[in-house]
Amino acid sequence: MTRFHPKDAVCLTSTRNPRKLGVERPQDGVVHGGRVYFTTVNGPAVLCAGEIGERVQDVDLNRSRTGSNPTV
């Protein structure tokens, strides 16, 4: 679960501490292939290893836009 104002994510099935995402306004998290992908309301996406583990990659989805049609 992401928390908008604290800018972090919390695993609801674990006792681990919240994972600081360090990006503005995180909103959704999706688990896929052993990684967790988080999106934000202003464009960046964050990729974390494992169950809300180490932050391994940032992707600026705003840069993938061509005109008014985003390419994702």
Buried (B, 14 or more C-beta within 10 A) or exposed (E): EBEEEEBBBBBEEEEEEBBEBEBEBBEEBEEEEEBBBBBBEEBBBBBBEEBBBEBEEEBEBEEEEEEEEEEE
